[in-house]
Amino acid sequence: MKKHFTYKSDKQIWRILISDSDKLILETRDLNTKEVFFNCYYLENEKNIFHDLQLEEKCWIGIEEIYKDIIFFHYFPKPDMPHHKGIIAFDIASQNILWTNNEFSFLFVSNDKVYGFKQGFEERFFSTLDYLSGKLIEEFGSDHKKVNTLQKLSENEKNWGSYLYPKVLSNDEIDSRIAEAIQKQTKDTIVEGKVEYSSKNDLLFFNYHTKVFENNFVNRFFIVDLHSSKVILSEILNANATALFTDSFFIYKKYLFLLREKNEVVVYKID
Protein backbone atom coordinates (compact mmCIF):
# COMPACT_ATOMS: atom_id res chain seq x y z
CA MET A 1 0.00 0.00 0.00
CA LYS A 2 1.74 3.15 -1.25
CA LYS A 3 0.76 6.76 -0.70
CA HIS A 4 0.13 8.09 -4.19
CA PHE A 5 -1.09 11.66 -3.83
CA THR A 6 -1.83 14.24 -1.15
CA TYR A 7 -3.76 17.47 -1.51
CA LYS A 8 -4.10 19.85 1.44
CA SER A 9 -5.89 23.18 1.40
CA ASP A 10 -6.46 26.11 3.75
CA LYS A 11 -10.09 25.89 2.61
CA GLN A 12 -12.71 23.20 3.17
CA ILE A 13 -12.95 20.42 0.60
CA TRP A 14 -16.52 20.47 -0.67
CA ARG A 15 -16.59 17.83 -3.40
CA ILE A 16 -14.34 15.18 -4.92
CA LEU A 17 -15.11 14.31 -8.55
CA ILE A 18 -13.38 12.09 -11.11
CA SER A 19 -13.87 12.37 -14.86
CA ASP A 20 -14.18 9.42 -17.23
CA SER A 21 -10.57 10.10 -18.28
CA ASP A 22 -9.37 9.85 -14.65
CA LYS A 23 -8.93 13.53 -13.98
CA LEU A 24 -9.44 14.44 -10.33
CA ILE A 25 -11.47 17.60 -9.66
CA LEU A 26 -11.52 19.05 -6.14
CA GLU A 27 -13.98 21.77 -5.18
CA THR A 28 -12.98 23.83 -2.14
CA ARG A 29 -14.78 26.64 -0.36
CA ASP A 30 -13.58 29.43 1.88
CA LEU A 31 -16.15 29.43 4.69
CA ASN A 32 -15.40 33.05 5.59
CA THR A 33 -15.57 34.71 2.17
CA LYS A 34 -17.92 32.05 0.67
CA GLU A 35 -15.66 31.91 -2.41
CA VAL A 36 -15.34 28.62 -4.29
CA PHE A 37 -12.18 27.28 -5.97
CA PHE A 38 -11.57 24.36 -8.32
CA ASN A 39 -8.45 22.22 -8.68
CA CYS A 40 -7.74 19.55 -11.27
CA TYR A 41 -5.08 16.82 -11.42
CA TYR A 42 -4.20 13.83 -13.56
CA LEU A 43 -4.96 11.01 -11.17
CA GLU A 44 -2.38 8.66 -12.65
CA ASN A 45 0.69 10.92 -12.39
CA GLU A 46 -0.51 13.63 -9.96
CA LYS A 47 0.26 16.40 -12.48
CA ASN A 48 -1.68 19.58 -11.82
CA ILE A 49 -3.89 20.87 -14.64
CA PHE A 50 -5.26 23.96 -12.89
CA HIS A 51 -5.03 25.29 -9.35
CA ASP A 52 -7.60 27.36 -7.43
CA LEU A 53 -9.54 28.15 -10.59
CA GLN A 54 -12.30 30.71 -10.16
CA LEU A 55 -14.96 31.79 -12.60
CA GLU A 56 -16.45 35.28 -12.86
CA GLU A 57 -19.00 34.34 -10.21
CA LYS A 58 -16.79 33.50 -7.24
CA CYS A 59 -19.31 32.38 -4.64
CA TRP A 60 -22.67 31.11 -5.80
CA ILE A 61 -21.53 28.51 -8.31
CA GLY A 62 -21.10 24.73 -8.40
CA ILE A 63 -20.59 21.71 -10.67
CA GLU A 64 -23.47 19.83 -12.25
CA GLU A 65 -21.54 17.11 -14.06
CA ILE A 66 -18.34 16.31 -15.93
CA TYR A 67 -18.86 14.81 -19.39
CA LYS A 68 -16.05 14.01 -21.83
CA ASP A 69 -13.76 16.39 -19.91
CA ILE A 70 -16.25 19.25 -20.10
CA ILE A 71 -17.26 20.60 -16.70
CA PHE A 72 -20.84 21.90 -16.60
CA PHE A 73 -21.16 24.57 -13.94
CA HIS A 74 -24.34 26.13 -12.58
CA TYR A 75 -25.25 29.25 -10.64
CA PHE A 76 -27.21 29.52 -7.42
CA PRO A 77 -29.70 32.34 -8.16
CA LYS A 78 -29.77 33.40 -4.50
CA PRO A 79 -27.66 32.31 -1.51
CA ASP A 80 -30.69 30.99 0.38
CA MET A 81 -32.20 29.17 -2.62
CA PRO A 82 -30.78 25.70 -3.40
CA HIS A 83 -32.11 25.35 -6.95
CA HIS A 84 -29.73 25.78 -9.88
CA LYS A 85 -29.85 28.09 -12.87
CA GLY A 86 -27.66 28.67 -15.89
CA ILE A 87 -25.15 26.42 -17.67
CA ILE A 88 -21.45 27.14 -18.15
CA ALA A 89 -19.51 24.63 -20.26
CA PHE A 90 -15.81 24.64 -19.34
CA ASP A 91 -13.21 22.63 -21.29
CA ILE A 92 -10.57 21.07 -19.01
CA ALA A 93 -8.01 20.68 -21.81
CA SER A 94 -7.99 24.30 -23.00
CA GLN A 95 -9.19 25.74 -19.68
CA ASN A 96 -11.63 27.89 -21.60
CA ILE A 97 -15.36 28.46 -21.30
CA LEU A 98 -16.91 26.98 -24.46
CA TRP A 99 -20.35 28.44 -24.01
CA THR A 100 -22.76 29.89 -21.48
CA ASN A 101 -26.55 29.83 -21.32
CA ASN A 102 -28.12 31.88 -18.56
CA GLU A 103 -31.72 31.02 -19.52
CA PHE A 104 -31.50 27.23 -19.12
CA SER A 105 -31.12 25.01 -16.09
CA PHE A 106 -29.17 21.76 -16.42
CA LEU A 107 -30.90 18.38 -16.05
CA PHE A 108 -28.47 15.78 -17.44
CA VAL A 109 -26.16 15.09 -20.37
CA SER A 110 -26.30 12.06 -22.64
CA ASN A 111 -25.22 11.16 -26.18
CA ASP A 112 -23.47 14.52 -26.63
CA LYS A 113 -26.64 16.45 -25.75
CA VAL A 114 -27.30 18.58 -22.69
CA TYR A 115 -30.89 18.28 -21.49
CA GLY A 116 -32.18 21.38 -19.77
CA PHE A 117 -35.23 23.52 -19.23
CA LYS A 118 -36.51 27.04 -19.07
CA GLN A 119 -38.78 27.79 -16.14
CA GLY A 120 -42.14 29.21 -17.18
CA PHE A 121 -44.77 30.70 -14.90
CA GLU A 122 -46.19 27.28 -14.00
CA GLU A 123 -44.40 24.81 -16.30
CA ARG A 124 -40.93 23.83 -17.39
CA PHE A 125 -40.09 23.86 -21.09
CA PHE A 126 -37.46 21.28 -22.06
CA SER A 127 -34.81 21.32 -24.79
CA THR A 128 -31.50 19.74 -25.74
CA LEU A 129 -28.31 21.64 -26.52
CA ASP A 130 -25.11 20.50 -28.21
CA TYR A 131 -22.64 19.79 -25.41
CA LEU A 132 -19.70 21.46 -27.22
CA SER A 133 -21.37 24.48 -28.80
CA GLY A 134 -24.50 25.04 -26.73
CA LYS A 135 -26.58 25.29 -29.90
CA LEU A 136 -30.24 24.27 -29.70
CA ILE A 137 -30.89 20.75 -31.03
CA GLU A 138 -34.44 19.81 -30.10
CA GLU A 139 -37.39 21.19 -28.15
CA PHE A 140 -39.76 19.00 -26.10
CA GLY A 141 -42.17 21.64 -24.90
CA SER A 142 -43.51 20.79 -21.45
CA ASP A 143 -43.36 17.00 -22.05
CA HIS A 144 -41.78 16.16 -18.69
CA LYS A 145 -42.75 12.48 -18.95
CA LYS A 146 -40.58 11.97 -22.02
CA VAL A 147 -37.65 13.84 -20.46
CA ASN A 148 -37.99 11.91 -17.19
CA THR A 149 -37.91 8.63 -19.15
CA LEU A 150 -34.78 9.71 -21.04
CA GLN A 151 -33.14 10.79 -17.78
CA LYS A 152 -33.80 7.40 -16.17
CA LEU A 153 -32.33 5.65 -19.22
CA SER A 154 -29.26 7.87 -19.00
CA GLU A 155 -28.78 7.12 -15.31
CA ASN A 156 -29.11 3.38 -15.94
CA GLU A 157 -26.42 3.56 -18.63
CA LYS A 158 -23.84 5.11 -16.30
CA ASN A 159 -21.13 2.75 -15.13
CA TRP A 160 -20.45 3.05 -11.41
CA GLY A 161 -18.58 -0.26 -11.31
CA SER A 162 -15.23 1.46 -10.80
CA TYR A 163 -16.40 2.93 -7.50
CA LEU A 164 -16.61 1.12 -4.18
CA TYR A 165 -18.32 3.05 -1.39
CA PRO A 166 -18.41 2.02 2.28
CA LYS A 167 -21.45 0.35 3.77
CA VAL A 168 -22.62 0.08 7.35
CA LEU A 169 -21.55 -3.02 9.25
CA SER A 170 -24.50 -5.12 10.37
CA ASN A 171 -25.04 -8.35 12.25
CA ASP A 172 -25.91 -9.97 8.92
CA GLU A 173 -22.37 -9.73 7.53
CA ILE A 174 -21.76 -13.12 5.95
CA ASP A 175 -17.94 -12.93 5.87
CA SER A 176 -16.97 -13.80 9.42
CA ARG A 177 -13.42 -12.54 8.79
CA ILE A 178 -14.73 -9.00 8.39
CA ALA A 179 -16.67 -9.02 11.65
CA GLU A 180 -13.77 -10.63 13.50
CA ALA A 181 -11.19 -8.15 12.17
CA ILE A 182 -13.34 -5.15 13.13
CA GLN A 183 -14.10 -6.66 16.54
CA LYS A 184 -10.37 -7.15 17.16
CA GLN A 185 -9.63 -3.46 16.54
CA THR A 186 -12.62 -2.10 18.48
CA LYS A 187 -12.91 -4.51 21.41
CA ASP A 188 -11.23 -2.17 23.91
CA THR A 189 -13.14 0.94 22.84
CA ILE A 190 -16.72 2.20 22.84
CA VAL A 191 -17.75 2.82 19.25
CA GLU A 192 -20.00 5.82 18.68
CA GLY A 193 -22.38 5.48 15.76
CA LYS A 194 -21.86 2.97 12.98
CA VAL A 195 -18.81 1.21 11.57
CA GLU A 196 -18.46 1.74 7.82
CA TYR A 197 -16.43 -0.67 5.71
CA SER A 198 -15.52 -1.95 2.25
CA SER A 199 -13.43 -4.89 1.09
CA LYS A 200 -11.36 -5.41 -2.04
CA ASN A 201 -8.68 -7.96 -2.97
CA ASP A 202 -8.87 -9.54 0.50
CA LEU A 203 -8.24 -6.16 2.12
CA LEU A 204 -10.69 -4.71 4.63
CA PHE A 205 -11.13 -0.92 4.83
CA PHE A 206 -13.14 0.52 7.72
CA ASN A 207 -13.56 3.52 9.99
CA TYR A 208 -15.32 4.20 13.26
CA HIS A 209 -15.66 6.95 15.87
CA THR A 210 -14.81 7.09 19.56
CA LYS A 211 -15.91 9.83 21.93
CA VAL A 212 -13.29 12.00 23.61
CA PHE A 213 -15.80 14.10 25.53
CA GLU A 214 -19.28 15.47 24.84
CA ASN A 215 -19.68 16.44 21.16
CA ASN A 216 -16.06 15.62 20.41
CA PHE A 217 -15.04 12.49 18.51
CA VAL A 218 -12.03 10.81 16.92
CA ASN A 219 -12.56 9.23 13.49
CA ARG A 220 -10.19 6.26 13.05
CA PHE A 221 -9.46 4.41 9.81
CA PHE A 222 -7.89 0.96 9.35
CA ILE A 223 -6.84 -1.36 6.57
CA VAL A 224 -6.55 -5.03 7.54
CA ASP A 225 -5.27 -7.91 5.43
CA LEU A 226 -8.04 -10.48 5.81
CA HIS A 227 -5.72 -13.31 4.89
CA SER A 228 -3.04 -12.62 7.51
CA SER A 229 -5.10 -10.46 9.92
CA LYS A 230 -2.28 -7.90 9.76
CA VAL A 231 -3.03 -4.18 10.08
CA ILE A 232 -1.70 -2.58 6.89
CA LEU A 233 -2.59 1.02 7.70
CA SER A 234 -3.97 2.92 10.68
CA GLU A 235 -4.81 6.62 10.49
CA ILE A 236 -6.77 9.24 12.40
CA LEU A 237 -8.96 11.04 9.87
CA ASN A 238 -10.51 13.51 12.31
CA ALA A 239 -8.92 14.19 15.68
CA ASN A 240 -11.51 16.68 16.98
CA ALA A 241 -14.72 15.99 15.09
CA THR A 242 -17.83 17.70 16.45
CA ALA A 243 -20.10 15.18 14.72
CA LEU A 244 -19.99 11.64 13.37
CA PHE A 245 -18.69 11.70 9.79
CA THR A 246 -19.97 9.30 7.13
CA ASP A 247 -18.36 8.57 3.76
CA SER A 248 -14.85 9.35 5.03
CA PHE A 249 -13.34 7.14 2.33
CA PHE A 250 -14.08 5.47 -0.99
CA ILE A 251 -12.26 3.37 -3.57
CA TYR A 252 -12.01 4.18 -7.27
CA LYS A 253 -10.34 1.53 -9.45
CA LYS A 254 -6.95 0.95 -7.79
CA TYR A 255 -7.06 4.08 -5.65
CA LEU A 256 -8.17 4.57 -2.04
CA PHE A 257 -9.37 8.10 -1.21
CA LEU A 258 -9.29 9.34 2.38
CA LEU A 259 -10.77 12.66 3.50
CA ARG A 260 -8.76 13.99 6.44
CA GLU A 261 -9.83 16.90 8.68
CA LYS A 262 -12.16 18.38 6.01
CA ASN A 263 -9.27 20.02 4.17
CA GLU A 264 -7.01 17.19 3.00
CA VAL A 265 -7.36 14.35 0.50
CA VAL A 266 -4.93 11.46 0.71
CA VAL A 267 -4.85 8.87 -2.08
CA TYR A 268 -3.24 5.46 -1.72
CA LYS A 269 -2.57 3.04 -4.56
CA ILE A 270 -3.94 -0.40 -3.76
CA ASP A 271 -1.48 -3.13 -4.78
TAZI-V28915 format. One line per field, one symbol per residue. phi: phi as a letter, one per 20 degrees, with the letter a starting at -180 (. if undefined). psi: psi as a letter, one per 40 degrees, with the letter a starting at -180 (. if undefined). A space follows every 10 residues. Layout:
phi = ???
psi = ???
This chain:
phi = .dfdacccce defebcccff emeedddcce feemfdcccc cfffdmffeb clfcegeede bbdeadclmd edecedgbge dffdbncced effelcfeac ceeedfdacb lmceebbdee fccedebdcf fedmffdbdd mdffffffff ffffffefdd fedcdfcefc fegeefffff ffffedfdcd eemdedbbcb lmdddbcbdc eebglbcddd ccccfffdme febcbeecec febeedlfbb dclddddddd lmcbddddee f
psi = hhhdhhhhie ihhdihihid efhhhhhihh edeeiiihih ihddeehhdi hfhiadhedg iihdihhffh hhiiihdide heiiiihhhh hddefihdii hediihdihi fehhhaihha deiihiiiih dddeihdihe bfgddddddd ddddddeihe eeihiiihhi eehdhddddd ddddeedeih hhaihiiiih ffhhhiiiii hdahfhihhi hihhhddeeh hdihihdhdf heihhifeii hhbehhhhhh feehhhhihh .
